[in-house]
């Protein structure tokens, strides 16, 4: 997707996960107490739908659809959690009947509980990593990990025999906006401008904040001619976009764009350099335009 989840939503998910992990460990403590002491669970824990009513289940199976539902690691947790509650129910029934759970039942439930905890922790680390890799102002990706992601796209382009294009975006006369209206106005330009760009791009395109008012767009599987059309739509739309400044004043801005394909036989840094050359050409030719890199 062009952007990660909004930073506030990602932060909330991280906090939710911490609570879910704590609740899961609480459940695990109760289960261990039941095995040792013969009590600790109410009748609901032996019900077939106990997995839905647990704190994890209420978080996982929320009615509105989960924002992490597309992640494989998230999907894997459903089977683990349901199998864990199934084993727990059999163990509870055995204890209440005056029998000891079998070794297999005990080990299976413990292993599944630990496996679920590991999945939750791994997911939490991914979300924290997403927070660290996100530009707090615009919500797009920061330069953290950018080269690695671009190298992966370079390899993918070679594998599927489809080009990948890079585009450098630079908001025109941005310093003048800051000087005339103040830095909050500059922030509004970047936030609203990048929100518009995200709406034009496909879900698998990626945007990085390259530095200051410069942003790098990665367009996988896109020949240069098609990339020019996409970027031209962005350019024309930005030019018409009314930016609402603090105090409800409105401003129109433009941007310059430099485009180049990722070269298969060179480091991705060289391809970024080519987009920079094309961007400089766009600025020399009057700004508010799209230029492509051409070999000398």
Secondary structure by P-SEA (a helix, b strand, c coil): ccccccaaaaaaaaaaaaaaaaaaaaaaaaaaaaaaccccccccccccccccccaaaaaaaccccccccccaaaaaaaaaaaaaaaaaaaaaaaaaacccccaaaaaaaaaaaaaaaaaaaaaaaaaaaaaaacccccccccccaaaaaaaaaaaaaaaacbbbbbbbbbbcaaaaaaaaccaaaaaaaaaaaaaaaaaaccccbbbccccccbbbbbbccccaaaaaaaaaaaaaaaaabbbbccccbbbbbbbbbbbbcccccccaaaaaaaaaaaaaaaaaacccbbbbbbcc
